[in-house]
Amino acid sequence: MGIEVSKTNQVSINHRHENGVDTSLDGNPSRGHLKGIPLVHVFRRNHNGSRRDDGNPLIFALKGMRGFSITPFWEKQLMKRAVQIISSASEDFAEIDYCMPVPSSSPLCGKFAALVAHTLEKPIIDPTFLRKMKVGEVLAEVKANPPRVRSGLKVTFTSQLSTLERTDQNREWQAKEVDISIRHLFHSFILEGEAPPLADRHVLLVDDLFATGSSILSLRQVVQNQLGASVSAMCLLSGAR
């Protein structure tokens, strides 16, 4: 199944091709690693077909954003296929103790994480012990622990720091406003409140769309480095190819 986008920005599924998003059982899931984190994508985005069908319209439709929409029927068909693909790869997740959604303002990530947890028969963790950092906190953290920046990105990184210094320091951090090439250099989340005991546990981080993986890397900083868990990740849609 691929996607079609109408002139009114309604997204539907087409069983005759895999353009935009490959949802086939034979072609999914896809696997990889993100800086050492095992990563599984349920559906693969691609550039087959028209450029309007690059996969983003599907996420926009599922989130009800930018004027895109999808009918309950097609959403149900899509999630049914997702369950089939996740089930086919259940051995990949034998060591998982918990599933946890990436904190998001959209309910899609939480809904998908609940679907994953139910399919894998694993408990789900509510990430209420995390919050998004403020701009001032991100800036302070970067200055206190400067990341290693490749020479070709130093100008972009320095420019971003200047922008942050001119931004309201109490504003919530928005990684999507940062140049995609340097998003991974900034952390987005911080512990707030009492976290569940996760030492020596394995947590599957669940996201809806893989772009740069910056949210997953930021969560690893907390869940693994501070709470002592090991992590892997699953995304509904892969990066575009």
C-alpha positions in Angstrom: 0.0 0.0 0.0 1.2 3.5 -0.9 -0.4 6.9 -0.3 -2.4 9.2 -2.5 -3.0 12.9 -1.8 -6.1 14.5 -3.3 -6.4 18.2 -4.4 -8.1 18.9 -1.1 -5.2 17.3 0.8 -7.1 14.2 1.8 -4.7 11.3 2.2 -5.8 7.8 1.2 -4.1 4.4 0.7 -3.6 2.9 -2.7 -3.1 -0.9 -2.8 -1.7 -0.8 -6.3 1.6 0.9 -5.5 4.0 1.7 -2.7 4.6 5.4 -3.6 5.4 7.8 -0.8 5.2 5.2 1.9 6.0 1.5 1.5 3.6 -0.4 3.8 4.2 -3.8 2.3 4.7 -6.9 4.5 7.7 -8.0 2.4 9.5 -4.6 2.6 9.0 -3.9 6.3 10.1 -3.4 9.0 13.4 -1.8 8.2 16.2 -1.8 10.7 19.2 0.4 11.5 21.2 2.0 14.3 21.2 5.6 15.6 24.5 6.3 17.3 24.5 2.8 18.8 20.7 2.7 19.4 18.9 -0.3 17.7 16.2 1.3 15.5 13.2 -0.3 13.8 10.9 1.5 11.3 7.5 0.1 10.7 6.8 1.8 7.4 9.5 3.2 5.0 9.1 6.6 3.4 10.4 7.0 -0.2 10.4 9.4 -3.0 8.6 7.2 -5.5 5.8 8.9 -7.3 5.0 12.6 -7.1 6.8 14.8 -4.6 3.5 15.5 -2.8 3.6 11.8 -1.8 6.9 11.9 0.1 5.4 10.6 3.3 5.0 13.8 5.3 1.4 14.3 4.1 0.6 11.0 5.9 2.0 12.2 9.2 0.3 15.6 8.8 -3.0 13.8 8.1 -2.6 11.5 11.1 -1.9 14.5 13.3 -4.6 16.7 11.6 -2.0 19.3 10.7 -1.5 21.8 7.8 -4.9 21.1 6.3 -4.2 17.4 5.6 -6.7 14.7 6.7 -7.3 11.0 6.6 -10.6 9.1 7.1 -11.0 6.8 10.0 -11.3 3.9 7.6 -7.9 4.4 6.0 -6.3 5.2 9.4 -7.7 1.9 10.7 -6.3 0.0 7.6 -2.9 1.6 8.1 -2.7 0.7 11.8 -3.9 -2.8 11.1 -1.0 -3.2 8.7 1.4 -1.8 11.4 0.2 -4.4 13.8 1.0 -7.2 11.3 4.5 -5.8 10.7 5.3 -5.3 14.4 4.1 -8.8 15.1 6.3 -10.3 12.4 9.3 -8.7 14.1 8.4 -9.6 17.6 11.7 -11.5 18.1 13.5 -8.2 17.8 11.8 -7.0 21.0 12.1 -10.1 23.2 14.3 -8.3 25.7 12.1 -5.2 26.0 10.7 -4.5 29.4 8.7 -1.3 28.7 7.5 0.8 25.8 7.5 4.6 26.2 6.3 7.3 23.8 8.5 10.3 22.9 6.8 13.2 24.7 4.8 15.1 22.0 2.1 17.8 21.8 0.3 15.5 19.3 -1.6 12.5 20.6 -0.4 10.4 17.6 2.9 9.3 19.3 1.0 8.2 22.4 -1.6 6.3 20.4 1.1 4.6 18.3 3.1 3.7 21.5 -0.1 2.2 23.0 -0.6 0.1 19.8 3.0 -1.1 20.0 2.8 -2.0 23.7 -0.5 -3.9 23.1 1.0 -5.8 20.1 4.2 -6.7 22.0 2.3 -7.4 25.2 4.6 -5.0 27.1 3.6 -2.4 29.8 3.7 1.2 28.7 5.4 4.0 30.6 3.8 7.5 30.8 6.7 10.0 30.3 5.2 12.5 32.8 8.5 12.4 34.7 10.0 14.3 31.7 9.5 17.8 30.4 10.8 19.8 27.5 13.6 22.1 28.4 13.4 25.9 28.2 15.6 27.7 25.7 17.7 29.1 28.6 18.2 25.6 29.9 19.3 24.2 26.5 21.7 27.1 26.1 23.2 26.7 29.6 23.6 22.9 29.0 25.4 23.4 25.7 27.7 26.0 27.2 28.5 23.8 30.2 29.1 20.7 28.1 30.0 21.8 24.6 29.3 19.1 22.0 31.8 18.0 19.4 30.9 19.8 16.3 32.3 18.8 12.9 34.3 21.6 11.2 31.7 21.9 8.4 28.9 22.6 10.9 30.7 25.1 13.2 29.4 28.2 11.5 25.8 26.8 11.6 26.2 25.8 15.2 27.6 29.2 16.3 24.8 31.0 14.4 22.2 28.9 16.2 23.7 29.8 19.6 23.5 33.5 18.7 19.8 33.0 17.8 19.2 31.2 21.1 20.8 34.0 23.0 18.4 36.5 21.4 15.4 34.2 22.1 13.1 34.4 25.2 15.0 32.2 27.6 11.7 31.0 29.3 10.3 29.8 26.0 9.8 26.0 25.5 12.5 24.5 23.4 11.5 23.6 19.8 14.0 21.3 18.1 12.1 21.5 14.8 13.1 25.2 14.6 16.8 24.2 14.6 18.7 23.4 11.4 18.3 19.7 10.7 22.1 19.2 10.4 22.7 20.2 14.0 19.6 19.1 15.9 21.4 16.1 17.4 23.8 18.5 19.2 21.0 19.7 21.5 19.1 17.9 24.2 15.3 18.5 24.5 14.2 16.8 27.7 14.9 17.0 31.4 13.9 15.0 34.5 11.0 16.5 36.4 9.3 14.7 39.3 9.8 11.1 40.3 10.9 8.7 37.6 10.1 5.0 37.6 12.9 2.6 38.6 14.4 1.7 35.3 17.9 0.6 36.2 18.9 -2.5 34.3 15.6 -2.5 32.3 15.2 -2.2 28.6 13.0 0.6 27.3 11.6 0.8 23.7 11.3 4.5 22.8 8.4 5.0 20.4 8.2 7.9 17.9 5.9 8.6 15.0 8.4 10.0 12.5 12.1 9.6 12.1 13.7 12.8 10.8 17.1 13.3 12.5 16.6 11.1 15.6 17.3 14.1 17.9 14.4 13.3 20.2 15.5 9.7 20.6 19.0 10.8 21.3 17.8 13.3 23.9 15.7 10.7 25.6 18.7 8.3 25.8 20.6 11.0 27.6 18.0 10.8 30.4 16.6 7.2 30.3 20.0 5.5 29.8 22.6 7.9 31.1 20.7 9.1 34.1 18.3 6.3 35.0 20.4 3.3 34.0 18.2 1.7 31.4 19.2 0.4 28.0 17.2 1.7 25.1 16.1 0.8 21.6 13.7 2.7 19.4 10.8 2.2 17.0 9.3 4.7 14.6 6.1 4.5 12.6 7.7 6.1 9.6 11.3 6.1 8.5 13.3 8.9 7.1 12.7 9.5 3.4 14.9 7.7 0.9 
